[in-house]
Amino acid sequence: MTTQDIPMNDVLLDYVRRHSLREHPAQSALREATRLHPNAGMQISPEQGQLMQLLIKLMGARRTIEVGVFTGYSALAVALALPDDGQILACDISDEFTRIGRPFWEQAGVAHKIDLRLAPALDTLNACLEAGEAGTYDFAFIDADKENYDAYYERCLTLLRPGGLLVFDNMLWGGLVAHEAEDDATRALQDLNNKLHGDKRVDLSLLTIADGVTLAYKCP
């Protein structure tokens, strides 16, 4: 019995992917199309995508939010797990990045599930709240500018129904959160980690997969 996570290396990661990962061909193709992008490090790992797919199916989610789309791999993963009448409110500001993923959404037959809003995410989320959509979403994934994570959290939490789930990416930030912050992004993540730990509105688990993934369940 071990009290620590098994150290991950390329050999073990390859084993995990060969024995767990079940990617749709469009996911594999989009991941490859993103691999050589100058900002490829912004893309989630396929293991994260598969975890979110499992969570979506377990909770029977139909209405979801994504803050930070990049080239669209995470949106594609979630869309594939949603029922045919499911919907993702996908928030991003970059037409250049999101344009890469759109053909793969079409290829997978899920483009109709993804409502892409090219505008500052806070504007989109605020508009949803003003439209009376509080408590009507099942799931939210936050993976955008770290300085606004807390603002995204508060709005998404309000938009989620009781029993809804928030997923945050990059919550370990390459290990920097465990040290004195030297930049605004690290400081923002540290502050949010501290806030979530004491926030009685949610139950949570900070997972050590990829760059740190926090699951926050909105308490009834």
C-alpha positions, 0 to 999 in steps of 0.5 A, spaced: 500 500 500 502 506 497 501 513 501 503 517 494 501 517 487 506 513 483 511 517 479 509 518 472 514 517 466 513 516 458 513 509 459 507 509 464 503 514 461 503 510 454 501 504 458 495 508 461 493 511 454 493 504 451 489 501 456 484 506 458 484 511 453 478 511 448 478 517 443 474 518 437 478 519 431 476 526 431 479 527 437 485 524 435 486 528 429 484 534 433 490 533 438 495 531 432 492 538 429 494 542 435 500 538 437 505 543 433 501 549 435 505 554 438 501 554 444 500 547 444 501 546 452 494 550 453 491 543 451 488 539 456 491 531 456 486 526 453 486 523 460 482 529 462 477 529 457 476 522 458 475 523 465 470 529 464 466 524 459 465 519 464 463 525 469 458 527 464 455 521 463 455 519 470 451 525 472 446 525 466 448 532 464 445 536 458 447 543 459 454 545 460 459 551 460 466 551 458 470 557 459 476 557 455 476 553 448 483 553 445 482 549 439 476 545 442 479 538 444 475 539 451 469 541 448 469 536 443 470 531 448 464 533 452 460 534 446 461 527 445 459 525 452 452 529 451 446 526 449 444 529 442 439 534 445 445 536 450 448 543 449 455 546 451 456 554 452 463 555 449 466 561 451 472 564 448 475 570 445 479 567 439 477 566 433 484 564 430 484 558 435 477 556 435 477 555 428 482 550 428 477 545 432 470 547 428 472 542 422 473 536 427 466 538 431 463 537 424 467 531 423 464 528 429 457 530 428 457 534 434 457 541 432 450 542 433 451 541 441 457 547 441 454 554 442 461 558 441 460 565 444 466 569 441 466 574 447 469 575 454 467 570 458 465 574 464 460 578 459 457 571 456 456 569 463 453 575 466 448 575 460 446 568 462 445 570 469 441 577 467 437 572 462 435 568 468 439 562 467 441 561 474 441 554 477 439 551 470 446 548 468 449 541 470 456 542 469 462 547 468 469 547 465 474 552 467 480 553 463 482 560 461 486 566 464 488 564 471 487 571 474 479 571 472 478 564 475 475 566 481 470 571 477 468 565 473 467 560 479 462 565 482 458 566 476 459 558 474 457 556 481 450 561 480 449 558 474 449 551 476 444 547 479 444 544 486 448 537 485 452 540 479 459 540 478 465 545 476 471 542 474 478 547 474 484 545 470 491 547 472 490 548 479 497 545 481 500 550 475 506 546 474 507 546 482 508 553 483 502 554 487 506 550 493 511 556 493 511 563 494 508 566 488 512 571 483 506 572 478 499 574 478 497 567 475 500 563 481 497 568 486 490 567 483 490 560 483 493 560 490 488 564 493 482 560 489 485 554 492 485 557 499 478 559 498 475 553 495 478 549 501 474 553 506 468 554 501 462 550 504 458 551 498 461 546 495 465 539 496 471 538 492 477 534 491 484 536 488 486 531 483 494 530 481 492 528 474 496 532 469 497 539 471 492 539 477 484 538 476 479 540 482 472 537 482 467 542 486 460 539 487 455 544 488 452 542 495 444 542 495 
